[in-house]
């Protein structure tokens, strides 16, 4: 079977990130198809580290959802280099939980005319589309902004 090399994306800090850009991120585990994040041992580590990053204002998390072989996130950053931020997160969680992340990740910066609510709904529906659950509210591998900032939700 032929292996295809993925093009390395440029995740260095750009103009918009300096002013609080909102990103939709998909980060996959290695190898694909093997459930690593959705386990009782790994989920708390991934969520605790995400909470710490939020509390330290490295990112302002709106939504973080784990799937069996990848994770989706919607967050704002203000000034951090996106690749460095995710590299640090993946390095810490890999060391503590043993999750093996792929080297790169997919990011999409929301533009003025895009709705964060649409991306939020897309992420919430991911386990339903994958056939893992019947309704989004029954997915337990999720961390929301309301859980991070109860007074704000």
C-alpha positions as CSV (number, residue, x, y, z in Angstrom):
1,X,0.0,0.0,0.0
2,X,1.4,3.4,-1.0
3,X,1.9,6.0,1.7
4,X,1.1,9.5,0.9
5,X,3.1,12.3,2.6
6,X,0.9,15.1,3.8
7,X,1.9,18.7,3.1
8,X,3.2,20.4,6.2
9,X,0.9,23.4,6.9
10,X,2.3,26.7,8.1
11,X,1.1,27.4,11.7
12,X,3.3,30.3,12.6
13,X,1.7,33.3,14.1
14,X,0.0,35.6,11.6
15,X,-1.6,39.0,11.8
16,X,-5.1,37.8,12.9
17,X,-3.7,35.7,15.8
18,X,-2.3,38.8,17.4
19,X,-5.8,40.1,18.0
20,X,-7.7,37.1,19.4
21,X,-8.4,34.8,16.4
22,X,-10.9,32.0,16.9
23,X,-9.7,28.6,15.6
24,X,-11.4,25.3,14.8
25,X,-8.9,22.5,15.3
26,X,-8.8,18.9,14.5
27,X,-5.9,16.9,15.9
28,X,-5.6,13.2,15.1
29,X,-3.9,10.4,17.0
30,X,-1.4,7.9,15.5
31,X,-2.3,5.4,14.3
32,X,-5.8,6.5,13.0
33,X,-8.6,4.1,13.9
34,X,-7.2,3.2,17.3
35,X,-9.2,4.6,20.3
36,X,-6.8,6.5,22.5
37,X,-8.5,9.6,23.8
38,X,-11.9,8.1,24.8
39,X,-10.7,6.1,27.8
40,X,-11.2,6.6,31.5
41,X,-7.4,6.9,32.0
42,X,-6.7,9.4,29.2
43,X,-9.8,11.6,29.1
44,X,-9.2,13.2,32.5
45,X,-5.6,14.1,31.5
46,X,-6.6,15.6,28.2
47,X,-9.4,17.7,29.9
48,X,-7.3,18.7,32.9
49,X,-4.5,20.0,30.7
50,X,-7.1,21.8,28.5
51,X,-8.5,23.4,31.7
52,X,-5.0,24.5,32.8
53,X,-4.3,26.1,29.4
54,X,-7.6,27.9,29.7
55,X,-6.9,29.1,33.3
56,X,-3.4,30.3,32.3
57,X,-5.1,32.1,29.4
58,X,-3.0,30.3,26.8
59,X,-6.3,29.7,25.0
60,X,-9.9,30.6,25.7
61,X,-11.7,27.3,25.1
62,X,-15.2,27.3,23.8
63,X,-15.4,23.6,23.2
64,X,-13.2,20.5,23.3
65,X,-14.6,17.2,22.1
66,X,-12.8,13.9,22.0
67,X,-13.4,11.2,19.4
68,X,-11.9,7.8,19.4
69,X,-9.0,8.7,17.2
70,X,-9.0,12.5,17.1
71,X,-10.0,15.6,19.0
72,X,-11.9,18.8,17.9
73,X,-11.5,22.1,19.6
74,X,-12.9,25.6,19.2
75,X,-10.9,28.3,21.0
76,X,-9.6,31.8,20.8
77,X,-5.9,32.6,21.1
78,X,-4.4,36.0,21.7
79,X,-0.8,36.2,20.7
80,X,0.5,32.6,21.1
81,X,1.9,30.8,18.1
82,X,-0.7,28.2,17.3
83,X,1.8,25.5,16.4
84,X,3.8,26.1,19.6
85,X,0.6,26.1,21.7
86,X,-0.6,22.8,20.3
87,X,2.9,21.2,20.3
88,X,3.2,22.0,24.0
89,X,-0.3,20.6,24.7
90,X,0.3,17.4,22.8
91,X,3.7,16.9,24.3
92,X,2.4,17.2,27.9
93,X,-0.6,15.0,27.3
94,X,1.4,12.4,25.5
95,X,3.9,12.2,28.3
96,X,1.3,12.0,31.1
97,X,-1.4,9.8,29.4
98,X,0.4,8.0,26.7
99,X,-1.8,9.3,23.8
100,X,0.2,9.3,20.6
101,X,-0.7,12.4,18.5
102,X,0.1,12.8,14.9
103,X,2.8,15.3,14.2
104,X,0.6,18.0,12.6
105,X,-3.0,19.1,12.9
106,X,-5.7,20.8,10.9
107,X,-6.7,24.4,11.8
108,X,-9.2,26.8,10.4
109,X,-9.3,30.4,11.5
110,X,-12.9,31.7,11.6
111,X,-13.3,34.7,9.3
112,X,-15.7,37.6,9.9
113,X,-18.5,36.1,8.0
114,X,-18.3,32.7,9.7
115,X,-20.3,31.7,12.7
116,X,-18.6,30.2,15.7
117,X,-22.1,28.7,16.5
118,X,-22.1,26.7,13.3
119,X,-18.6,25.3,14.0
120,X,-19.8,24.5,17.6
121,X,-22.8,22.6,16.3
122,X,-20.6,20.8,13.7
123,X,-18.3,19.6,16.5
124,X,-21.1,18.6,18.8
125,X,-22.7,16.5,16.0
126,X,-19.4,14.7,15.1
127,X,-20.1,11.6,17.4
128,X,-23.7,11.4,16.0
129,X,-22.5,11.5,12.4
130,X,-19.9,8.8,13.2
131,X,-22.7,6.6,14.5
132,X,-21.3,6.5,18.0
133,X,-24.4,7.9,19.7
134,X,-28.0,8.8,18.7
135,X,-28.1,12.3,20.2
136,X,-25.3,14.8,20.9
137,X,-26.2,15.3,24.6
138,X,-25.3,11.7,25.4
139,X,-21.6,12.1,24.4
140,X,-19.6,12.3,27.6
141,X,-16.2,13.1,26.1
142,X,-16.8,16.8,25.9
143,X,-15.6,19.9,27.7
144,X,-17.5,23.2,27.2
145,X,-16.9,26.8,28.1
146,X,-19.8,26.7,30.6
147,X,-17.9,24.0,32.5
148,X,-14.7,26.1,32.5
149,X,-16.4,29.4,33.4
150,X,-19.7,28.5,35.2
151,X,-20.5,32.2,35.8
152,X,-20.2,33.0,32.1
153,X,-22.3,30.2,30.7
